[in-house]
Amino acid sequence: MKKLIITFALFLSWMAMFGWGQKGHDVVTYIAEQHLTPTTRAAVDSILDGRSIVYWANWLDNASHTPEYAYTKTWHYKNVNADETYLTALANPAGDAVTAIKAQLELLNSGEASKPQAELAMKILVHVVGDLHMPLHMGHASDLGGNRIKVKYFGRDKNLHSVWDTDLVESAHKWSHSEWQYQIDRLSPEAQQKVVDGNIDDWAQETIKVAGEVYKATPEGTNLSFNEVAKWTPVIEKQLLAAGLRLAHLLNLTFDPAYN
């Protein structure tokens, strides 16, 4: 029984790491790739040996389960409980999504990173910026970002986190990641600028606000169906697009001196 409890706890901890499913991360990085300046694209290509950032979009979800990269397990999320604010929530000593993004950017901007260090920082960055925009990854520690909230999805037993990381995305549109980009990445330059305004802390707090709306609308035992797909699809589109535009913005700021 003790082994079973430990196994279950590890499973919950493993599940809590996943932000958007594979499709969501592919969408975010593909949107970002379309907004890289030529100078930035050349720098990224050099660091990743010609591999697309889409290729590495989901790498960290697997790497975090290996001994070599186990230290990144907590970097996929930042928990803020219902009775806390972004500023009062206790910092995780092992790091979180916000500190992880800042650390990778600091390394890439330092000019002192070795090739392997820059490559690893890039792989982490392109994934965690996506995680920062998944509402349940900025959810409550008390319920493991919705993993402990039991719901039904079209009558099937699920938890709130899993519904958001994959089910709602796949139900919203049966598109490839490139089709997602083509359909939702249509903002004017002025509107794009508004999306990338602010900083990482501002963006995190935006997602925490969305998480609060999700919690309020989805109490334990909710049966999500067509109405919820319709309700949350525009939110998912907005979050994925914002993540992609902001990732491109961060990379352009890092690698292109002419970018503003």
DOSEVEX-976523 format. One record per residue (C-alpha): residue number from 1; residue in one letter; x, y, z. Coordinates in Angstrom, 1 decimal. Each point is the difference from the previous one (the first is absolute). Example, Ala and Ser with C-alpha at 12.3 -4.5 7.8 and 13.67 -1.06 7.14 Angstrom:
% DOSEVEX-976523
<rec nr="1" rest="a" xx="12.3" yy="-4.5" zz="7.8"/>
<rec nr="2" rest="s" xx="1.4" yy="3.4" zz="-0.7"/>
END
This chain:
% DOSEVEX-976523
<rec nr="1" rest="m" xx="0.0" yy="0.0" zz="0.0"/>
<rec nr="2" rest="k" xx="2.9" yy="2.4" zz="0.9"/>
<rec nr="3" rest="k" xx="1.5" yy="-0.7" zz="-3.5"/>
<rec nr="4" rest="l" xx="-3.3" yy="0.7" zz="-1.6"/>
<rec nr="5" rest="i" xx="-0.4" yy="3.3" zz="1.8"/>
<rec nr="6" rest="i" xx="3.5" yy="1.1" zz="-1.0"/>
<rec nr="7" rest="t" xx="-0.6" yy="-1.1" zz="-3.6"/>
<rec nr="8" rest="f" xx="-3.3" yy="2.0" zz="-0.1"/>
<rec nr="9" rest="a" xx="1.7" yy="3.1" zz="1.5"/>
<rec nr="10" rest="l" xx="2.8" yy="-0.2" zz="-2.6"/>
<rec nr="11" rest="f" xx="-2.7" yy="-0.4" zz="-2.7"/>
<rec nr="12" rest="l" xx="-1.7" yy="3.2" zz="1.1"/>
<rec nr="13" rest="s" xx="3.3" yy="1.8" zz="0.1"/>
<rec nr="14" rest="w" xx="0.7" yy="-1.2" zz="-3.5"/>
<rec nr="15" rest="m" xx="-3.4" yy="1.1" zz="-1.3"/>
<rec nr="16" rest="a" xx="0.4" yy="3.4" zz="1.6"/>
<rec nr="17" rest="m" xx="2.9" yy="0.7" zz="-2.2"/>
<rec nr="18" rest="f" xx="-1.8" yy="-0.2" zz="-3.3"/>
<rec nr="19" rest="g" xx="-1.3" yy="3.4" zz="-1.2"/>
<rec nr="20" rest="w" xx="-1.4" yy="0.1" zz="-3.5"/>
<rec nr="21" rest="g" xx="0.0" yy="-3.4" zz="-1.6"/>
<rec nr="22" rest="q" xx="2.3" yy="-0.6" zz="-3.0"/>
<rec nr="23" rest="k" xx="-2.3" yy="1.8" zz="-2.4"/>
<rec nr="24" rest="g" xx="-0.1" yy="3.2" zz="2.1"/>
<rec nr="25" rest="h" xx="3.7" yy="0.2" zz="0.3"/>
<rec nr="26" rest="d" xx="0.5" yy="-0.6" zz="-3.7"/>
<rec nr="27" rest="v" xx="-2.5" yy="2.8" zz="-0.7"/>
<rec nr="28" rest="v" xx="1.8" yy="2.5" zz="2.3"/>
<rec nr="29" rest="t" xx="3.4" yy="-0.7" zz="-1.4"/>
<rec nr="30" rest="y" xx="-1.2" yy="0.1" zz="-3.6"/>
<rec nr="31" rest="i" xx="-1.7" yy="3.3" zz="0.5"/>
<rec nr="32" rest="a" xx="3.2" yy="1.3" zz="1.6"/>
<rec nr="33" rest="e" xx="2.1" yy="-1.3" zz="-2.9"/>
<rec nr="34" rest="q" xx="-2.1" yy="2.1" zz="-2.5"/>
<rec nr="35" rest="h" xx="0.8" yy="3.2" zz="2.0"/>
<rec nr="36" rest="l" xx="3.8" yy="-0.4" zz="0.3"/>
<rec nr="37" rest="t" xx="2.1" yy="2.6" zz="-1.8"/>
<rec nr="38" rest="p" xx="2.5" yy="-1.3" zz="-2.5"/>
<rec nr="39" rest="t" xx="2.8" yy="0.8" zz="2.4"/>
<rec nr="40" rest="t" xx="-1.7" yy="-1.8" zz="2.9"/>
<rec nr="41" rest="r" xx="-0.8" yy="-3.0" zz="-2.2"/>
<rec nr="42" rest="a" xx="3.7" yy="-0.3" zz="-1.1"/>
<rec nr="43" rest="a" xx="1.1" yy="0.1" zz="3.7"/>
<rec nr="44" rest="v" xx="-2.6" yy="-2.6" zz="1.0"/>
<rec nr="45" rest="d" xx="0.9" yy="-2.3" zz="-2.9"/>
<rec nr="46" rest="s" xx="3.7" yy="0.3" zz="1.0"/>
<rec nr="47" rest="i" xx="-0.8" yy="-1.0" zz="3.6"/>
<rec nr="48" rest="l" xx="-2.3" yy="-2.8" zz="-0.9"/>
<rec nr="49" rest="d" xx="2.1" yy="-1.3" zz="-3.0"/>
<rec nr="50" rest="g" xx="-2.8" yy="0.8" zz="-2.4"/>
<rec nr="51" rest="r" xx="-2.7" yy="-1.7" zz="1.9"/>
<rec nr="52" rest="s" xx="-3.3" yy="1.9" zz="0.3"/>
<rec nr="53" rest="i" xx="-1.2" yy="1.2" zz="3.4"/>
<rec nr="54" rest="v" xx="-3.1" yy="-2.0" zz="-0.8"/>
<rec nr="55" rest="y" xx="2.2" yy="-3.1" zz="0.0"/>
<rec nr="56" rest="w" xx="0.9" yy="0.7" zz="3.6"/>
<rec nr="57" rest="a" xx="-3.4" yy="1.3" zz="1.1"/>
<rec nr="58" rest="n" xx="-0.8" yy="-3.0" zz="2.2"/>
<rec nr="59" rest="w" xx="3.5" yy="-1.2" zz="0.9"/>
<rec nr="60" rest="l" xx="-0.1" yy="1.2" zz="3.6"/>
<rec nr="61" rest="d" xx="-3.1" yy="-2.0" zz="0.9"/>
<rec nr="62" rest="n" xx="2.0" yy="-3.1" zz="-0.6"/>
<rec nr="63" rest="a" xx="3.4" yy="1.3" zz="1.2"/>
<rec nr="64" rest="s" xx="-1.3" yy="1.0" zz="3.3"/>
<rec nr="65" rest="h" xx="-0.7" yy="-3.7" zz="0.9"/>
<rec nr="66" rest="t" xx="3.6" yy="-0.9" zz="-0.6"/>
<rec nr="67" rest="p" xx="2.7" yy="0.1" zz="2.8"/>
<rec nr="68" rest="e" xx="2.1" yy="2.5" zz="-2.0"/>
<rec nr="69" rest="y" xx="-2.8" yy="2.6" zz="-0.2"/>
<rec nr="70" rest="a" xx="-2.1" yy="-0.9" zz="3.1"/>
<rec nr="71" rest="y" xx="0.9" yy="3.4" zz="1.4"/>
<rec nr="72" rest="t" xx="-2.4" yy="1.6" zz="-2.5"/>
<rec nr="73" rest="k" xx="-3.1" yy="-1.8" zz="1.2"/>
<rec nr="74" rest="t" xx="-1.4" yy="3.0" zz="1.8"/>
<rec nr="75" rest="w" xx="0.9" yy="2.4" zz="-2.8"/>
<rec nr="76" rest="h" xx="-3.2" yy="-0.8" zz="-2.0"/>
<rec nr="77" rest="y" xx="-2.3" yy="1.9" zz="2.3"/>
<rec nr="78" rest="k" xx="-0.4" yy="2.6" zz="2.7"/>
<rec nr="79" rest="n" xx="-2.7" yy="-0.6" zz="2.7"/>
<rec nr="80" rest="v" xx="-2.0" yy="2.7" zz="1.6"/>
<rec nr="81" rest="n" xx="-2.7" yy="-1.2" zz="2.4"/>
<rec nr="82" rest="a" xx="-3.4" yy="1.6" zz="0.2"/>
<rec nr="83" rest="d" xx="0.9" yy="1.8" zz="3.3"/>
<rec nr="84" rest="e" xx="3.2" yy="1.3" zz="-1.5"/>
<rec nr="85" rest="t" xx="1.0" yy="2.6" zz="-2.6"/>
<rec nr="86" rest="y" xx="2.8" yy="-0.1" zz="-2.4"/>
<rec nr="87" rest="l" xx="2.1" yy="2.2" zz="2.3"/>
<rec nr="88" rest="t" xx="-0.8" yy="-1.9" zz="3.3"/>
<rec nr="89" rest="a" xx="0.3" yy="-3.6" zz="-1.3"/>
<rec nr="90" rest="l" xx="3.0" yy="-1.7" zz="1.4"/>
<rec nr="91" rest="a" xx="2.8" yy="-0.6" zz="-2.5"/>
<rec nr="92" rest="n" xx="0.8" yy="-3.5" zz="-0.8"/>
<rec nr="93" rest="p" xx="3.7" yy="-0.5" zz="1.0"/>
<rec nr="94" rest="a" xx="0.4" yy="-2.4" zz="-3.0"/>
<rec nr="95" rest="g" xx="-1.1" yy="2.7" zz="-2.4"/>
<rec nr="96" rest="d" xx="-3.2" yy="0.5" zz="-2.1"/>
<rec nr="97" rest="a" xx="-1.1" yy="1.0" zz="-3.5"/>
<rec nr="98" rest="v" xx="0.7" yy="3.7" zz="0.6"/>
<rec nr="99" rest="t" xx="3.5" yy="-0.4" zz="1.5"/>
<rec nr="100" rest="a" xx="0.8" yy="-2.6" zz="-2.6"/>
<rec nr="101" rest="i" xx="-0.8" yy="2.3" zz="-2.9"/>
<rec nr="102" rest="k" xx="1.9" yy="2.9" zz="1.6"/>
<rec nr="103" rest="a" xx="3.1" yy="-2.3" zz="0.6"/>
<rec nr="104" rest="q" xx="0.1" yy="-1.2" zz="-3.6"/>
<rec nr="105" rest="l" xx="-0.3" yy="3.5" zz="-1.4"/>
<rec nr="106" rest="e" xx="2.7" yy="1.2" zz="2.4"/>
<rec nr="107" rest="l" xx="2.3" yy="-2.8" zz="-1.2"/>
<rec nr="108" rest="l" xx="-0.7" yy="0.6" zz="-3.7"/>
<rec nr="109" rest="n" xx="0.5" yy="3.8" zz="0.4"/>
<rec nr="110" rest="s" xx="3.2" yy="-0.3" zz="2.0"/>
<rec nr="111" rest="g" xx="2.2" yy="-0.8" zz="-3.1"/>
<rec nr="112" rest="e" xx="1.8" yy="-2.5" zz="2.2"/>
<rec nr="113" rest="a" xx="-2.0" yy="-3.2" zz="-0.7"/>
<rec nr="114" rest="s" xx="1.8" yy="-2.9" zz="-1.6"/>
<rec nr="115" rest="k" xx="-1.7" yy="-1.6" zz="-3.0"/>
<rec nr="116" rest="p" xx="-1.4" yy="-2.9" zz="2.1"/>
<rec nr="117" rest="q" xx="-1.3" yy="2.5" zz="2.7"/>
<rec nr="118" rest="a" xx="-1.7" yy="2.2" zz="-2.6"/>
<rec nr="119" rest="e" xx="-1.6" yy="-3.0" zz="-1.6"/>
<rec nr="120" rest="l" xx="-1.4" yy="-1.3" zz="3.2"/>
<rec nr="121" rest="a" xx="-1.2" yy="3.5" zz="1.0"/>
<rec nr="122" rest="m" xx="-1.8" yy="0.3" zz="-3.4"/>
<rec nr="123" rest="k" xx="-1.7" yy="-3.4" zz="0.4"/>
<rec nr="124" rest="i" xx="-1.2" yy="1.0" zz="3.5"/>
<rec nr="125" rest="l" xx="-1.1" yy="3.4" zz="-1.0"/>
<rec nr="126" rest="v" xx="-2.1" yy="-1.0" zz="-3.0"/>
<rec nr="127" rest="h" xx="-2.0" yy="-2.4" zz="2.1"/>
<rec nr="128" rest="v" xx="-0.4" yy="1.9" zz="3.3"/>
<rec nr="129" rest="v" xx="-1.3" yy="3.2" zz="-1.7"/>
<rec nr="130" rest="g" xx="-2.9" yy="-2.2" zz="-1.3"/>
<rec nr="131" rest="d" xx="-0.5" yy="-1.5" zz="3.5"/>
<rec nr="132" rest="l" xx="-0.2" yy="3.6" zz="1.5"/>
<rec nr="133" rest="h" xx="-3.2" yy="0.5" zz="-2.1"/>
<rec nr="134" rest="m" xx="-1.8" yy="-3.2" zz="0.9"/>
<rec nr="135" rest="p" xx="-2.5" yy="1.1" zz="2.7"/>
<rec nr="136" rest="l" xx="0.3" yy="-3.1" zz="2.2"/>
<rec nr="137" rest="h" xx="3.8" yy="0.3" zz="0.1"/>
<rec nr="138" rest="m" xx="-0.6" yy="3.2" zz="1.8"/>
<rec nr="139" rest="g" xx="-2.5" yy="-1.6" zz="2.3"/>
<rec nr="140" rest="h" xx="-0.2" yy="-1.1" zz="3.6"/>
<rec nr="141" rest="a" xx="2.6" yy="-2.2" zz="1.7"/>
<rec nr="142" rest="s" xx="-2.8" yy="-1.3" zz="2.2"/>
<rec nr="143" rest="d" xx="-1.6" yy="-1.9" zz="-2.9"/>
<rec nr="144" rest="l" xx="3.2" yy="-0.5" zz="-2.1"/>
<rec nr="145" rest="g" xx="-1.1" yy="2.4" zz="-2.7"/>
<rec nr="146" rest="g" xx="-3.4" yy="-1.7" zz="-0.4"/>
<rec nr="147" rest="n" xx="1.3" yy="-3.6" zz="0.1"/>
<rec nr="148" rest="r" xx="-2.0" yy="-0.7" zz="3.1"/>
<rec nr="149" rest="i" xx="-3.2" yy="1.6" zz="-1.3"/>
<rec nr="150" rest="k" xx="-2.1" yy="-2.8" zz="-1.4"/>
<rec nr="151" rest="v" xx="-2.3" yy="0.9" zz="-2.9"/>
<rec nr="152" rest="k" xx="-1.6" yy="-1.8" zz="-2.9"/>
<rec nr="153" rest="y" xx="0.7" yy="0.8" zz="-3.6"/>
<rec nr="154" rest="f" xx="-2.8" yy="-1.0" zz="-2.3"/>
<rec nr="155" rest="g" xx="-0.9" yy="-2.5" zz="2.7"/>
<rec nr="156" rest="r" xx="3.5" yy="-1.5" zz="0.5"/>
<rec nr="157" rest="d" xx="1.8" yy="0.3" zz="3.3"/>
<rec nr="158" rest="k" xx="2.9" yy="2.5" zz="-0.2"/>
<rec nr="159" rest="n" xx="1.7" yy="2.6" zz="2.1"/>
<rec nr="160" rest="l" xx="-0.1" yy="3.7" zz="-0.8"/>
<rec nr="161" rest="h" xx="3.7" yy="0.2" zz="-0.8"/>
<rec nr="162" rest="s" xx="-0.1" yy="-2.7" zz="-2.7"/>
<rec nr="163" rest="v" xx="-3.1" yy="1.5" zz="-1.5"/>
<rec nr="164" rest="w" xx="1.8" yy="3.3" zz="-0.5"/>
<rec nr="165" rest="d" xx="3.4" yy="-1.3" zz="-1.2"/>
<rec nr="166" rest="t" xx="-1.4" yy="-2.1" zz="-2.8"/>
<rec nr="167" rest="d" xx="-3.7" yy="-0.7" zz="-0.2"/>
<rec nr="168" rest="l" xx="-1.2" yy="3.5" zz="-0.5"/>
<rec nr="169" rest="v" xx="2.7" yy="0.8" zz="-2.5"/>
<rec nr="170" rest="e" xx="-0.9" yy="-3.0" zz="-2.1"/>
<rec nr="171" rest="s" xx="-3.7" yy="0.6" zz="0.3"/>
<rec nr="172" rest="a" xx="0.3" yy="3.7" zz="-0.9"/>
<rec nr="173" rest="h" xx="1.5" yy="-0.7" zz="-3.5"/>
<rec nr="174" rest="k" xx="1.3" yy="-3.1" zz="-1.8"/>
<rec nr="175" rest="w" xx="2.8" yy="1.9" zz="-1.5"/>
<rec nr="176" rest="s" xx="3.7" yy="-0.7" zz="-0.4"/>
<rec nr="177" rest="h" xx="2.3" yy="2.5" zz="1.8"/>
<rec nr="178" rest="s" xx="0.6" yy="1.9" zz="-3.3"/>
<rec nr="179" rest="e" xx="-3.8" yy="0.2" zz="-0.6"/>
<rec nr="180" rest="w" xx="-0.4" yy="1.4" zz="3.5"/>
<rec nr="181" rest="q" xx="2.6" yy="2.7" zz="-0.7"/>
<rec nr="182" rest="y" xx="-1.6" yy="0.8" zz="-3.4"/>
<rec nr="183" rest="q" xx="-3.4" yy="0.5" zz="1.6"/>
<rec nr="184" rest="i" xx="0.7" yy="1.8" zz="3.2"/>
<rec nr="185" rest="d" xx="3.2" yy="2.0" zz="-0.7"/>
<rec nr="186" rest="r" xx="-1.7" yy="2.9" zz="-1.8"/>
<rec nr="187" rest="l" xx="0.4" yy="3.0" zz="2.3"/>
<rec nr="188" rest="s" xx="1.0" yy="3.4" zz="-1.3"/>
<rec nr="189" rest="p" xx="3.5" yy="1.2" zz="0.9"/>
<rec nr="190" rest="e" xx="-1.6" yy="2.4" zz="2.5"/>
<rec nr="191" rest="a" xx="-1.9" yy="-2.8" zz="1.6"/>
<rec nr="192" rest="q" xx="3.1" yy="-2.2" zz="0.1"/>
<rec nr="193" rest="q" xx="1.9" yy="2.7" zz="1.8"/>
<rec nr="194" rest="k" xx="-2.7" yy="0.2" zz="2.7"/>
<rec nr="195" rest="v" xx="0.3" yy="-3.8" zz="0.5"/>
<rec nr="196" rest="v" xx="3.8" yy="0.2" zz="0.6"/>
<rec nr="197" rest="d" xx="-0.1" yy="3.1" zz="2.1"/>
<rec nr="198" rest="g" xx="0.9" yy="-0.5" zz="3.7"/>
<rec nr="199" rest="n" xx="2.4" yy="-2.6" zz="1.4"/>
<rec nr="200" rest="i" xx="0.1" yy="-3.6" zz="1.1"/>
<rec nr="201" rest="d" xx="-1.6" yy="0.8" zz="3.4"/>
<rec nr="202" rest="d" xx="-2.8" yy="1.8" zz="-1.7"/>
<rec nr="203" rest="w" xx="-0.7" yy="-2.9" zz="-2.3"/>
<rec nr="204" rest="a" xx="0.1" yy="-2.4" zz="2.9"/>
<rec nr="205" rest="q" xx="-2.6" yy="2.0" zz="1.9"/>
<rec nr="206" rest="e" xx="-2.2" yy="0.1" zz="-3.1"/>
<rec nr="207" rest="t" xx="0.0" yy="-3.8" zz="-0.1"/>
<rec nr="208" rest="i" xx="-0.7" yy="-0.2" zz="3.8"/>
<rec nr="209" rest="k" xx="-3.1" yy="2.1" zz="-0.6"/>
<rec nr="210" rest="v" xx="-1.2" yy="-2.3" zz="-2.7"/>
<rec nr="211" rest="a" xx="0.7" yy="-3.0" zz="2.3"/>
<rec nr="212" rest="g" xx="-2.3" yy="1.7" zz="2.6"/>
<rec nr="213" rest="e" xx="-2.8" yy="0.2" zz="-2.6"/>
<rec nr="214" rest="v" xx="0.5" yy="-3.7" zz="-0.9"/>
<rec nr="215" rest="y" xx="-0.2" yy="-1.1" zz="3.7"/>
<rec nr="216" rest="k" xx="-3.1" yy="2.1" zz="0.5"/>
<rec nr="217" rest="a" xx="-1.8" yy="-1.4" zz="-3.0"/>
<rec nr="218" rest="t" xx="1.1" yy="-3.7" zz="0.6"/>
<rec nr="219" rest="p" xx="-0.7" yy="-1.3" zz="3.5"/>
<rec nr="220" rest="e" xx="0.6" yy="-3.6" zz="0.9"/>
<rec nr="221" rest="g" xx="-2.3" yy="-2.3" zz="-1.9"/>
<rec nr="222" rest="t" xx="-0.7" yy="2.3" zz="-2.9"/>
<rec nr="223" rest="n" xx="-0.9" yy="-1.8" zz="-3.2"/>
<rec nr="224" rest="l" xx="1.6" yy="1.9" zz="-2.8"/>
<rec nr="225" rest="s" xx="-1.5" yy="-0.3" zz="-3.4"/>
<rec nr="226" rest="f" xx="-0.9" yy="2.0" zz="-3.1"/>
<rec nr="227" rest="n" xx="-0.8" yy="3.2" zz="1.9"/>
<rec nr="228" rest="e" xx="3.4" yy="0.0" zz="1.8"/>
<rec nr="229" rest="v" xx="1.9" yy="-0.7" zz="-3.3"/>
<rec nr="230" rest="a" xx="-1.7" yy="3.1" zz="-1.5"/>
<rec nr="231" rest="k" xx="0.6" yy="2.1" zz="3.1"/>
<rec nr="232" rest="w" xx="3.7" yy="-0.8" zz="0.4"/>
<rec nr="233" rest="t" xx="1.1" yy="-0.3" zz="-3.7"/>
<rec nr="234" rest="p" xx="0.6" yy="3.8" zz="-0.4"/>
<rec nr="235" rest="v" xx="1.9" yy="0.0" zz="3.3"/>
<rec nr="236" rest="i" xx="2.3" yy="-2.8" zz="-1.2"/>
<rec nr="237" rest="e" xx="0.5" yy="1.7" zz="-3.3"/>
<rec nr="238" rest="k" xx="0.9" yy="3.2" zz="1.8"/>
<rec nr="239" rest="q" xx="2.5" yy="-1.7" zz="2.4"/>
<rec nr="240" rest="l" xx="1.7" yy="-2.0" zz="-2.8"/>
<rec nr="241" rest="l" xx="0.4" yy="3.1" zz="-2.2"/>
<rec nr="242" rest="a" xx="1.3" yy="2.1" zz="2.9"/>
<rec nr="243" rest="a" xx="2.5" yy="-2.6" zz="0.9"/>
<rec nr="244" rest="g" xx="1.3" yy="-0.3" zz="-3.5"/>
<rec nr="245" rest="l" xx="0.2" yy="3.8" zz="-0.6"/>
<rec nr="246" rest="r" xx="1.7" yy="0.5" zz="3.4"/>
<rec nr="247" rest="l" xx="2.5" yy="-2.8" zz="-0.6"/>
<rec nr="248" rest="a" xx="1.0" yy="1.6" zz="-3.3"/>
<rec nr="249" rest="h" xx="0.2" yy="3.3" zz="1.7"/>
<rec nr="250" rest="l" xx="2.4" yy="-1.3" zz="2.7"/>
<rec nr="251" rest="l" xx="2.2" yy="-1.7" zz="-2.6"/>
<rec nr="252" rest="n" xx="0.1" yy="3.1" zz="-2.2"/>
<rec nr="253" rest="l" xx="0.9" yy="2.2" zz="2.9"/>
<rec nr="254" rest="t" xx="2.8" yy="-2.5" zz="0.9"/>
<rec nr="255" rest="f" xx="1.6" yy="-0.5" zz="-3.5"/>
<rec nr="256" rest="d" xx="-0.9" yy="2.9" zz="-2.2"/>
<rec nr="257" rest="p" xx="1.5" yy="3.4" zz="1.0"/>
<rec nr="258" rest="a" xx="-2.1" yy="1.7" zz="-2.6"/>
<rec nr="259" rest="y" xx="-3.3" yy="-1.3" zz="1.5"/>
<rec nr="260" rest="n" xx="-2.2" yy="2.3" zz="2.0"/>
END
